[in-house]
Amino acid sequence: MTKKQYIFTGIGIVVGLIVGYTYYYYVGCASGTCAITSKPLNSTLYGGLMGGLLFNMFVTNPKKKK
């Protein structure tokens, strides 16, 4: 992977972390039985993982010359 690809994926992780915590803060899980949204750490890490994967889908590999 190139430096640009790492940066783009890193941006996705940061955006995912923010969205994951925001989801916990505003929606969350009142009963505490939800696996992902019952704790802020779980929700934040899951959001970071999903954000990194989502942004990584749009990264293109450079073409190799023969």
Summary of the structure (lengths in Angstrom):
residues: 66
radius of gyration: 15.4
end to end distance: 18.8
largest distance: 59.1
contacts: 171
relative contact order: 0.24
helix: 62%
strand: 0%
